Amino acid sequence: MLTSLLVLAALAPAAAFAGSISGTVTDAVTLEPIEGLEVCAYPLAEEEEEFEVWFCEETDPSGEYTIEDLEAGEYGVEFWGRPLNYVPQYFDGKSHWYEWDPVAVGSEPVSGIDAAMVEGGGIEGTVDHGVGGEPVEAAFVCAWTIASEEFGGCAETDSSGEYAIRGVSEGEYEVEFWAEEQDLLTQYYDHQDHWWEANPVTVSLGAVTSGIDADLQPMARVEGQVRRASNGSPLSEVEVCTWSTEGEGGRCAYPDDNGHYAIGGLPSDEYKVEFWPFDESLPIQYWDHKATWETANPLSLGAGSIVTGIDADLGPGPPPVPVVKPPVVVPPPVASKPKPKRCKKGFRKKRVHGKVRCVKKKRAHRHRHVHGRPPVRDRATFRHGL
């Protein structure tokens, strides 16, 4: 019994300060009540831009709603009309959440928090695969105002690749098509790669702008490894970026502990790859081992291509290995034959008692001619000569 009383005593202050917000939502033109429109209250105690806690209810057939069990404090109230093609509104009649009038809640119900909703415009179209033309399901399509870059609404494609954004305010929008989880490139209307290139889409209240289509191209990918040039060890504290050759549209990644990196989501284009080490003692490098942007080799990527081996070796290389010259080998002397002995004029070689000696030549006996006839030993030659 005592425990029950303590519990009731602890809950009594909270129950005493529980309040509520109620009101009616109507069409601003027809003044008819709107059924099924969601109304949400956000606590403003911490005054944060991102509200993680909210309390919501939908309007009944008479357009009325009541949000109960609210603690004492100030709340921002939002009338979320997009699913019903109404422009979102914030109490009291404001277009943006940061303009809303706070609603003070105490122990008593707060009523009269009403809204007259304005019918919005719409954007619709189809999203297909750029290769094959098949419809892309579960792609996100979002609109952003060109003048102030404010959110205009999002939708998701169905199994036919069709989408419809409703409750869009009047104005000009850039439309983004996003399906990165399906390895498809983000695209902007009309078939542009970057948001600043997007063609404006004009939206009018009460009208639908159709034919805002996209054909998403498969992503290209760059992979490689970053190492220290001095010893080949992997480097992870390096920012690796791919830039189009015009210096725009950069995407970056960081290597893992093994120095491997991968940059995806790249449209077909020519790129220069930059390696920016956190260690200031290491120089910036561009692929392929180039020191400056001007000398960097461009890398051409096609739709869906995967290029590997885009590596970098940062810093000075290993110290030069001393060159060891082989010892000079002197060949053993080759025994040479003694030069043959020459005899002086008037002497000739003759072996005498097993040795070669020079002996004096003997003068040959000359035959005299008799009556002009040659010697006997030359008669045959003489006769043939006749």
MARRO-809810 format. One record per residue: residue in one letter; y, z, x of N, C-alpha, C in turn. Coordinates in pm, whole numbers, plus 50000, padded with zeros to 5 digits. Example, Ala and Ser with C-alpha at 12.3 -4.5 7.8 and 13.67 -1.06 7.14 Angstrom:
BEGIN
A494315078051319495505078051230496705078051320;S497755070851285498945071451367500035078751290;
END
This chain:
BEGIN
M498805000050082500005000050000501255000050086;L501245008350191502385009150281502604995950353;T501504989450392501614976450461502244966050370;S501854966050243502414956350148503894958550130;L504304971050124505734974050109506524969450230;L505954971450351506644967050472506814951850475;V505764944650432505834930050429506904925450331;L506934931650213507944927950113509344931050162;A509484942350234510804945950288511264935850392;A510304930850473510654921250576511044907850515;L510394904350404510694891550341511894891950249;A512304903550209513404904750113514694898550160;P515174900750286516424894650330516354879450331;A515204873850376515074859350380515154853550240;A514464859950142514494855050005515874856249946;A516594866549982517924868649928518884857949975;F518694852650097519614842750151519124828450133;A517934826550065517434813050042518324806349939;G518794793949974519664786749882519114772949855;S519934764549790519494751049756520704741849746;I520394728749753521404718249736520884708749630;S521734705049536521314695949430522444686349398;G522074675249329523074665449291522444653849219;T523244643449199522804631649126523174619149206;V522274609149208522504596749282522514585349180;T523594577249185523744566049092524094553349167;D523984541949095524414528949149525924528149135;A526614524149243528074524049243528644513649147;V527884503249115528384492649027527954494948883;T526664497248863526154498648726526274512748674;L526474522248763526554536548730525244542048675;E524174534148689522874538448642522244547948745;P521434557448702520754566448797519734558748879;I519534563249002518574556749093517394566149112;E516204561349083514994569349098514314566249232;G513724576449292512924574649412513724573049540;L514994576849540515804576149661515704589449736;E515494588849866515274600849945516604606849988;V516714620049969517914627650009517444638450106;C518114639650222517704649150326518884658050367;A518554670550399519544680150448519174684150590;Y520164683750681519944686850823520754699250860;P520104709550914520854721450958521814717751071;L523054722751062524084719551162524394731351253;A523534741351257523834753351334524014750251481;E523164741651538523224738851681524114726951713;E524574719851610525484708451628524954698451730;E523694694951716523094685051805523104671351738;E523124661051822523104647451769521714643551720;E520674649151780519314646251740518784658051658;F518514655451530518124666151440516604666051426;E515984676651475514534677651475513994684251349;V514864690951270514434697751148515254692251032;W514554688750925515264684250806514424687150683;F515104687350568514454690450440514804679250343;C513784672950283514004661050201513354662250064;E513944655349967513394653849833513784640149781;E513024635149680513354622449617513964624849480;T514814615449436515454616649304514434613649194;D514624620249081513754617948966514294606448881;P513664603148766514154591848684515604593248641;S516114605148634517524606948596518444606748716;G517894603848836518714603148956519034616549017;E518414627348967518734640749014517734645249121;Y518184654049207517334659649313517744674049337;T516834681849396517124695649437516344698449565;I517054702549669516404706649794516484721849799;E515334728649794515274743049781514874749849912;D514894763249905514434771950013515184769150145;L516494768050135517334765850253517944779050297;E517864781550428518514793550482520024791650481;A520714802750485522174802250483522684794850606;G523704786450585524274778850696524884765950647;E525304757750740525904744950706524884733650724;Y524974723750633524024712650635524774699350623;G524194689250689524634675550666523664669050571;V524184661850469523324656050366523374640750378;E522174634950383522024620450397521324614850274;F521814603450225521194596250114520614583350172;W519284583450192518604572550262518164561950162;G518994551550146518724541650042518094528850089;R517794527250220517304514350271516064509150198;P515024517350177513844511650111514144505749974;L515214510249909515594505149777516754495249785;N517044490549908518114480949934519504486549902;Y519674499449934521004505349926521444509350068;V522744507750092523284511450222523254526650235;P522724531950346522694546550363524094552550351;Q524114564650300525394571550278525264586250317;Y526374592050358526384606050401527484613250323;F527174625450281528124632850200529394635850280;D530514633350228530834628850094531374614450100;G530494604450070530874590550069531144584650206;K530524590050312530764585350449529684575250491;S530064566450587529144556050634528314560350754;H528734570750827528044575150948527804590150942;W526694594251007526334608451005527394617151071;Y528054611951176529034620151246530344621751167;E530414614951049531604616550965531354625750845;W530074630050827529754637150705530514650350691;D530704654350564531324667250533530214677750524;P530284688250603529224698450598529174705150461;V527964708550420527734715650295527314729850330;A528114739650286527824753650314526824758950212;V525754764950260524694770450175524644785450195;G524634792850084524484807250089523314811450002;S523474822549936522394827649850522384821049713;E523494814149678523594807849547523334792749560;P522784786449456522574771949459523894764449475;V523834753449550524994744749568524724731849493;S525554728549397525354716649315526514706949334;G526384695249271527454685349278527484677349407;I526424677649483526374669549606525814656049566;D526704647549515526324634949453526614623149547;A526114611549506526364599249580526314587349486;A527244577849507527234565049436526874554449539;M525684548949528525144540249631525564525749611;V525814519049725526224504949726525014496449764;E524774485849686523664476949717523934469949850;G522934469849936523104463850068522644449450074;G522734443750193522224430350218520864431150284;G520284419650314518954419350374518824408750481;I517864410950571517494401150675515984399850670;E515504387450665514064385450661513674372950738;G512404372450776511904361050855510454363150892;T510004355550991508604355651034508554356451186;V507544363751236507334365051381505964359351413;D505934349451505504684342951545504504344251696;H503264341351741502964340251883503544327151935;G504204328052049504744315952110503674306652160;V502494311952191501364303852235500294304452125;G500084293552057499084293151950499674293751811;G500854300051796501524300451666500934310051565;E500024318851606499454328551512500494339251476;P500424344551353501384355051314501194367751396;V502284374551423502244387251497502384398551397;E501354406751387501384418251298501864430551374;A502524439751302502984452551358504024450651469;A504804439951460505954438551550507164444951481;F508044451051561509234457351507510414447751516;V511174447251408512384438951403513544448151365;C514564448651451515694457751429517004450251438;A517984454851360519314448751358520334458851409;W521264454051493522324462351549523654455251530;T524664462651489525974456451470526504451451603;I527094439551602527624433851725528924440951765;A529744444551668531044450451700530924464251762;S530024472751707529954486651753528574490651803;E527594481251802526224483851845525584495551770;E525894496751642525294507051559524034501751491;F523144511151460521874507751400522084502151260;G521454490651233521594484551101520344484651018;G519214488351080517974489051005516834482451080;C515594486551048514394481251113513334478351007;A512404469651045511244466750960510084463151050;E508874463550994507654460251067506994448251000;T506464439151084505834427251028504474430650966;D504114423050863502824424950799501794415550863;S500624414150799499554405950856499914391150860;S500914387150782501374373150784502524371150881;G502894381950953504004381151046505364381750980;E505414384750849506674385050777507274399050776;Y508604399650771509304412450768510514411150676;A511054422550635512274422750554513014435750582;I514254434650631515124446250653516054447150532;R516084458650468516894460550349517944471450371;G518934471450281519984481550286520904480050405;V521194467550443522034464850559523484463650515;S524384469950589525814469050558526324455050589;E527444451750532528054438750556528564437850699;G528354426250763528834424350899527964414650976;E528214414051109527434405451198526514414151283;Y525264409251302524244417051369523534408751475;E523054415751577522084409951670520714415151628;V519744406351622518404409951572517424409551688;E516684420551704515744422151814514314422151761;F513444414751831512024414151795511234420451910;W510454430851879509834438751985508354440851955;A507474436752051506024438852039505444440652178;E506054449152257505654450952398504244456452409;E503814464652314502454470252319501394459352303;Q501794447752255500874436552243501064426652358;D501724431152465501974422952584502774410352549;L503714412052457504614401252419506034404952456;L506784395152497508154397552542509084400552426;T510014409752448511074412152352511954399752343;Q512364396452222513174384552201514344387952109;Y515424380752124516604382652041516914369451971;Y517374370651847517684358551772518894351451834;D518834338751857517804329151822517094324951950;H515874330351979515054327052095515784329852226;Q516414341552233517114345552354516354356952423;D516504357652556515784367852634516564380952647;H517874380652631518714392452655519624394952534;W519934407852512520734411252394522124405052398;W522684403652518524034398052527524054382952499;E522874376952490522794362752458522494360252310;A522294371152234521844369852095522864362352011;N522344353751921523204346851824523444356151705;P524674357351658524964366751548524324362351417;V523884372451340523344370351207524304376851108;T524834369051017525824374050921525114379250796;V525494391350756524904397750637526014400550537;S525754397150411526674400050301526004409550204;L526794418250141526244427750044525654420349925;G524484424949881523834418949766523154405749794;A523124401349922522504388449955521474390550066;V520534381050078519494381650180519684369950275;T519774372750404519834362250506518414359950554;S517874348250523516474345350555516374335450670;G515144333050715514894323550823515234328850961;I515324341950974515604347951105514254350451172;D513744339951235512384339851287512364341651439;A511144343951490510944345151635509534340651669;D509374334851788508034332151842507974338851980;L507224349651985507204358352102506274352652210;Q506794352152330506044346752444505264357852515;P504114354352574503364364552651504144368652774;M503954381152815504664386552929504144381153061;A505034379853157504634377353296504604390753369;R503884391153481503654403853550503654401453701;V504214411153774504244410753921503584423453973;E502684421954071501984433454128502004432554280;G501914444054346501874444054492501724458154546;Q501914459554675501794472454743502934473854843;V503424486154858504494489354952503924498455059;R504114494655186503564502255299504654504755402;R504374514455488505234517055604504774507755716;A505714500355771505364490055869504804495955998;S505224508056032504834513756161503344517256168;N502774521456053501364525556058500544520855937;G501164513455845500444508155730500174518255620;S500754530355628500524540355524501274536555397;P500724539955277501384536155152502674543955129;L503634537655061504914543855025505024544054873;S505324555854819505474557154674506924559354633;E507744565154719509144568054684510014555854715;V509744545354640510464532654655510694527054515;E511894522254488512174515354363511994500354384;V511084494454307510814480154318511374473454193;C512254463554212512914457154098512784442054108;T512634435753992512674421253984513984417353917;W514724408553983516004403753930515914388653916;S516454383353808516544368853799517434363953912;T517264351653951518014346454066519514346654041;E519914348553915521334350053884521794364553895;G520864373653931521214387653950521234395853823;E520624390853714520644397853586519214400453540;G519124408553433517824410653370516824417653456;G517224428053529516304434853619515354444153546;R514104444653595513114454453550512544461053675;C512334474153668511944481553788510694489953762;A510054493853871508874502453866508794510153997;Y507944520653996507744528854115506274528554153;P505974526954281504564526554323503864539854300;D502534539254288501744551554277501494557254418;D500634567254426500384573754555499764564354657;N499154553554609498564543654700499514532254733;G500764533454687501754523154715501674511254623;H500784511454522500644499954432501654500954317;Y502214489654280503164489254169502844477154080;A503374477553959503224466353866504454466153777;I505064454453763506224452653676505854442153572;G505824446353445505494437153337506694434453249;G506444427653138507514424753044508524414853094;L508114405553181509054396053241508984382553171;P510124377153130510124363553076509954353353187;S509554341153151509404330653251510774327453310;D510834328253443512114326353513511834326753662;E512884325253742512784327153887513394340753922;Y512694348154008513094361754038513164363954190;K513944374054227513904379454361513474394054349;V512524398054433511944411454426512574420054534;E513104431554491513824440554582513054453554599;F512954458254723512284470954755513344480454810;W513634491154735514714500454769514104514154800;P513914517654928513284530554962514244542154943;F513694553654900514504565754889514884571055027;D514024568955124514284573155261515334563855322;E516524569455349517624561155398517384555855539;S516404561455608516114556255742515364542955736;L514854539655618514144527055600515084516855537;P515084504655584516014494655529515514488955396;I516454484055316516114476655194515484463355235;Q514494459255156513824446755189513634438455063;Y513604425455080513334416154971512094408055006;W511384403854899510224395454924510704381654967;D510104375555065508974378955147509494383655283;H509584397155305510024403255428511394398055472;K512304396955374513664392455401514624404355393;A515694403855475516604415155486517754414555387;T518084402855333519244401555246518884393955119;W519744395755018519564388654892519654373554912;E520554369354997520774355055018519544348255079;T518844355255167517694349155235516374351755162;A516404359755055515164363354984514534350954922;N513214350254927512474339254867512364341254716;P512714331254634512564332654489511094331854449;L510764339254343509414339654291509434333754150;S508714322954127508724316153998507604321453910;L507944325853788506964331353695506954323053567;G505754319453524505594312553397505194322453288;A505224318153163504864326853051503434331653065;G503254344753063501924350653072501314350853210;S502024346353312501454345853447501414359853508;I500394362153591500264374753666500204371153813;V501204375453887501314372154030501064384854109;T500084384554198499734396054279500094393454425;G499974403954506500214402454649501674401854688;I502564406354599503994406754632504244420054702;D503934420554831503914432854909505174434254994;A505324446255049506434448955141505954458755248;D506414456655371506164465755483507534470055534;L507894482555503509254487155528509364494255662;G510504492255729510774499055854510314491155975;P510574496756093510144489956216508644489656228;G508144479556295506714478056314506184487556420;P504884487356445504284496256545504784492556684;P504764502456777505204499456914504314488756976;P504894480757063504084470057124502954475657208;V501834469357202500664473257280500834467857422;P500754476657524500914471557661499844461357695;V500294450957763499384440357800498724443957934;V497434445157934496674448358055496164435358115;K496674432258237496244420058302494894422058369;P493994412758355492684414258419492834413458572;P491994420758645492094420458792491814406458845;V492504403458952492324390359014491024390459096;V490134381859061488844381059128488924369959233;V488764373859359488794364159469487374359259494;P487134346559481485764341459500485354342959647;P484084345259671483614346759810483814333659885;P484064334760017484284322560096483024314060097;V483244301160089482134291660091482014286360234;A480774287460288480564282760426480774267660433;S481624263760521481934249460535481144243560652;K480794231160637480084224360744481034221560860;P480544223260979481414220161093481744205361097;K483004202861130483434188961138482634181761249;P482204169661218481464162261322482344159561444;K481734160961557482474158861683482674143961707;R483874140261745484194126361772484204123961925;C483754112461957483744108962101485004101262135;K485484102862255486674095562296486334081062324;K487364073762334487204059362352486354056462476;G485404047162457484514043462567483234051362570;F483114061262476481894069462470481304068162331;R480024070862323479324070462196478384082362188;K477974085062059477064096362037475644092162068;K474924101862128473534099662159472844112962165;R471644113462104470884125962105470134126762236;V470424137362306469794139462436469164153262436;H467844153262449467114165962446467424174062321;G467484166962204467674173862075469104177062042;K470054173862127471444176562101472224163762103;V473294163262020474144151462013475164152662124;R475224142462204476184142362314476924129162316;C478044128962381478814116762400478454110962537;V478004098562536477634091962662478464079362674;K478654075062792479494063362818478784050962771;K479564042562703478994030162656478724020762772;K477624013062760477334002562858477983989662813;R478563982262908479223969762875478163959162847;A478343952562730477363942262692477503929862779;H476323923062817476303911062901476683899062816;R477673891562860478153879862788477453867362843;H477043858762751476443845862787477533835462796;R477483828262903478463817562919477983805162847;H478963797062802478623784162740478363773862848;V477313766462822476963755662916477273742462848;H478193735162910478613722262855479003723462709;G479653734362674480133736262536479083740262438;R477833742462486476793746762390476763762062379;P476483767162259476403781862244475163787462307;P475083800162323473883806262379472683803362291;V471523805262345470293802162272470213809962143;R470613823062143470463831662023471343827261908;D472353818061940473233813461834472993798961796;R471883792761848471703778361822471423775861672;A470623784161613470323781961471471603782161387;T472433791661416473713792361343474533780161372;F474543775861501475353764261539474833751961470;R473463750461462472863738661402473193738061252;H473053749261189473363749461043474823746761019;G475643750361116477063747661097477393733161108;L476523724661179476763710361185476533704361047;
END
